[in-house]
Amino acid sequence: MDSRDIASTPPELITALKAAAHVLVFTGAGVSAESGIPTFRDALTGLWSRFDAEALATPEAFLKDPELVWGWYEWRRMQVLRSLPNPAHTAVADLARKVPELTVVTQNVDDLHERAGSDRVMHLHGSLQRPRCFDCGQSHPLPPGPPREPEGGRRLHPPLCTHCGGLVRPGIVWFGESLPEDVIAAAFAAARACDLLIAIGTSGLVQPAARLPWLARQAGATVVQVNPTATALDDDCTWSLRGAAGVIMPRLIETAFPSARC
Ligand code: OAD
């Protein structure tokens, strides 16, 4: 096993965490896996091994079959509604109270960081909570959803925009679309400014998000990832902590900042 590829917490990481003035937490689908929300690329359970991304996650797919796409994202939104933040989300929110500055940048479209208590979360890939008009971009209130959806969702007609009558689409950044410029610029700036970046539960395969650890490392930050498996980010990391985020993250925070005991 590589010395950077470890299950236990290296003392140098604890020192770096305690000394950090600005921590950037960069998350992917793996941080929500223990909440019961499927990842994208894990074999068998990942969404993209069970569903066709081309038919569901592109603007062309929405135009071709809006009911299929809207129904699938409503199914995912219902999954999130029924889920709760897990100890990894809570540990990230706790950490923000222990370091001078903490930025959360997520690729996730769920709101579990917010529900765990993190504020000002940057959503690089949009949000299930923010539908908007496909034509005019006007934001649309969340439709009341059915409490249970069949696996994969059912066809649902998207609401119509109250402003222009166009079709309302999920507020997701689809394949082939650009990330919101202000959000990616702020995320890149945070990566260059942080002194410790913690990447949690991401395969590091989707650009430009996957550049964040590299940018931080180039700027001199310590970079650590939390993931049960090897990822495309391994070479950018000072340490790779192999394991589930819901186990590793609380342990990391508790080791660096032990809670007072009577
Ligand atoms: P992936 O599905 O590509 O990767 C999820 C990562 O989480 C994998 O490396 C797993 O090993 C890891 N993982 C699984 N369970 C974990 C656990 N309990 N604790 C920690 N890690 C765990 O998901 P992302 O990297 O987030 O884009 O994918 C990036 C983007 O690709 C997504 O935002 C999505 C997708 O297409 C959009 O929807 C726009």
Boltz pocket constraint, residues with backbone or C-beta under 6 A from the ligand:
constraints:
  - pocket:
      binder: B
      contacts: [[A, 27], [A, 28], [A, 29], [A, 30], [A, 31], [A, 33], [A, 34], [A, 39], [A, 40], [A, 41], [A, 42], [A, 46], [A, 107], [A, 108], [A, 125], [A, 172], [A, 173], [A, 174], [A, 175], [A, 200], [A, 201], [A, 202], [A, 203], [A, 204], [A, 205], [A, 206], [A, 226], [A, 227], [A, 228], [A, 229], [A, 230], [A, 231], [A, 243], [A, 244], [A, 245], [A, 246]]
      max_distance: 6.0
